[in-house]
Amino acid sequence: MAQSVRKLAAWRIASSYVLRHNGAYCHCACQSGGQPWSDNMLALRPGCELCDRDLPADLAGAFICSFECTFCHDCAARLGHGCPNCGGDLQPRPRRTGARLAANPASTQRIYKPRQL
């Protein structure tokens, strides 16, 4: 009985997600026929907060924390992959490419806070 309840619960969780083209599970509307992305999408800020290096939204090399503080690879490494603003972990920022980037452009707001490391 307990095993069948666990299987049912796992099926309910899995069925509420939509399999995206890249194999990751997604609960947003982008693949389920709803409006693609919303106000909840990442801003994808255009530059590193420490050195002001350009960080295009369609290229790898940017790192963000849960508050979207944004740093380049070199600055993130110098910071030990810890955010100096909130203390959170810096993780690789997802990329937005092609039609999705054209329909949902990255932010143009630059945040530049130079500091001594």
SVG drawing of the C-alpha trace seen along z (x, -y; Angstrom):
<svg xmlns="http://www.w3.org/2000/svg" viewBox="-2 -51 44 53">
<polyline fill="none" stroke="black" stroke-width="0.4" points="0.0,0.0 2.7,-2.5 4.7,-1.8 1.6,-2.4 0.9,-5.7 4.6,-6.7 4.2,-5.8 1.0,-7.8 2.6,-10.8 5.6,-10.6 3.4,-10.4 1.4,-13.4 4.6,-15.4 6.1,-14.3 2.8,-14.9 2.7,-18.5 5.9,-19.2 6.5,-19.6 9.6,-18.1 11.6,-20.8 13.6,-20.3 16.9,-20.1 15.8,-17.3 15.2,-19.5 11.9,-19.6 10.1,-22.9 7.0,-24.1 6.7,-27.4 4.4,-28.2 7.1,-28.3 6.5,-24.8 2.9,-24.3 1.2,-26.7 0.9,-29.6 2.7,-32.9 6.4,-32.4 8.2,-33.7 6.7,-36.5 7.7,-39.1 9.4,-36.2 12.1,-35.6 15.7,-36.4 16.8,-39.9 20.2,-38.8 22.0,-41.9 24.5,-43.0 27.7,-43.4 29.8,-42.3 29.2,-44.3 32.9,-44.4 34.8,-44.9 32.0,-46.0 32.9,-43.4 30.2,-42.8 28.2,-39.6 25.9,-38.9 22.8,-37.0 23.5,-34.4 27.0,-33.5 28.3,-31.5 30.6,-33.0 28.3,-34.9 27.5,-33.9 24.6,-35.0 23.3,-34.6 19.6,-34.1 19.1,-37.9 20.7,-38.1 23.8,-39.9 25.9,-39.3 29.6,-38.6 32.0,-37.5 33.9,-34.2 37.1,-35.8 35.5,-37.9 33.3,-35.0 36.5,-32.9 38.2,-35.7 35.2,-35.9 35.3,-32.2 31.9,-31.8 30.3,-33.7 28.2,-36.8 29.7,-39.9 26.3,-41.5 24.2,-38.8 26.6,-36.0 24.8,-33.5 26.4,-31.1 27.3,-32.2 26.1,-29.8 26.5,-29.8 23.8,-32.0 21.5,-30.3 21.8,-31.6 18.9,-32.9 19.4,-32.5 17.7,-32.9 13.9,-33.5 13.6,-33.5 16.2,-36.3 14.6,-38.3 11.1,-38.0 12.4,-38.6 15.5,-40.8 18.0,-40.9 18.1,-43.9 20.1,-47.0 20.5,-48.1 24.1,-48.0 25.1,-47.7 28.7,-48.6 30.0,-48.4 33.8,-48.4 35.6,-47.2 38.9,-46.0 39.2,-42.3"/>
</svg>
